[in-house]
Amino acid sequence: MLKFLARRALLAVLVMLTVLTISFALTRLSGDVAVAMAGPQATQQDVDTIRKAYGLDRPLTVQFVSWVADVASGDLGRSYLYHAPVGELIRSRLPVTLTLGLTGLVIALCLALPLGIVAAMNEGRVLDRGIMMVAVLGQAMPSFWLGLLLVIWLGVKWQLLPISGVETWDGYVLPGFVLAFSAVPALMRLTRGGMVDALASDYVRTARAKGLTRFSVVMKHALRNAAMPVVAVAAVQLGFMLGGSIVIESVFALNGVGYLAWESISKNDFPVVQAVVLFLATIYIALTLLADMFNAVLDPRLRIS
């Protein structure tokens, strides 16, 4: 088990170093940071002053090593736009993004697991085909378009739910559902596939032969084995949701980390952009590592793979 965890942890560190390098390189490849900060009306002297003030006149390798050292010590830099430490900006907006992501994941699981189980129990029938059509629809529909539809119909026309802000709990319902709708297809298909294989296995037939109820066979025997890949994908989907919150928070005007990233990109606030990319990647990597550990607990065969 320790060897398995060590391999996964080493892989996570390598991925994190790759993210650090790519996020730094992309902000530099997008153009001259000093020119972007100075604005179109700035003189060359203004640009040179900004470049020197923020250390942008140093070689790129020196800037990168300095940034990595600062990140390792917990210093994510200072925002050009807000004139505040980036870490404090992210911490102040993190609760909104995490709550939104967890809400979306809960909604996705509450929809995907029952639908996947029902589809597997009715394999090849009309109900199974109908559920799979829902999966195709969810995968094809852009999240921002679905969000705008829900805002128009449920928020503006019928006034059932708030369309912006999170002053009350119901402010998370619409954006959470939009996030969930894009994750439901993958979770539902995986649940269905795992349940189809499990229901056709020998141990399920043995359980049925013992006279166990259908509910007991499905929920206690088949679902446990079918749920293992769902756990890993659910963790990955949560990472996707936190990254995809940039679009959803913009549509629903939620003041979270995603909206902070959108503001920073539009205003060329590169320290914040780099930090948000790094932060979301860290969460994604951590969730994937936790999913691997959980699957290893459920299935000992993974520990020696």
Summary of the structure (lengths in Angstrom):
residues: 305
radius of gyration: 23.5
end to end distance: 10.6
largest distance: 84.8
contacts: 980
relative contact order: 0.14
helix: 80%
strand: 1%
